Amino acid sequence: MKPRVKNILVVAAIFLAGVVTGSVNSIGVGQRLAEQRLRIDHFQSTLMGILKSELNLTPRQTQRVEPVVRQACEEYRGVMLETVQRVSGLVQTANARIARELTPAQAERLKQLEAERERNVHQRLNQEFLEKDFLGE
């Protein structure tokens, strides 16, 4: 291959790698920003802010509406935790059924993957529900 063609291919490959890397990073950043806006620890304060501004709540209305929003947020938290537990049970059941079709080495790797998934779920729950006040206060 001629040196000039080789150089052009190398530059094109570097450019393509940069495009792919930039795209992946942009998607990740966008996803993290969206998740951050929806984080449960900001749910109550965000919802109250929307209600106050969009409905022009008076201070008295705000005082009466806030406990309703707080209760809804507490119920929402319970539903989220319950959902996480149900999904975890479904994954464990599926993994047990899948493991029957695997070699011992594959089954062991599946156990490792499940342990990593559980760790990630618990870490995320701890960050969102336990380390920070759920109601955003």
Residue pairs with C-beta under 8 A, 6 or more apart in sequence:
37 46
39 128
40 76
40 77
40 80
40 128
40 129
40 134
41 128
41 129
41 132
41 133
41 134
41 135
41 136
42 136
43 73
43 76
43 134
43 135
43 136
44 69
44 70
44 73
44 135
44 136
44 137
45 135
45 136
45 137
46 136
47 69
47 72
47 73
48 62
48 65
48 66
48 69
51 57
51 65
51 69
52 62
55 61
57 65
70 135
73 134
73 135
74 134
74 135
77 129
77 134
80 129
81 125
81 129
84 121
84 125
88 118
88 121
91 114
91 117
92 114
95 110
95 111
95 114
98 110
99 107
99 110
99 111
102 110
128 134
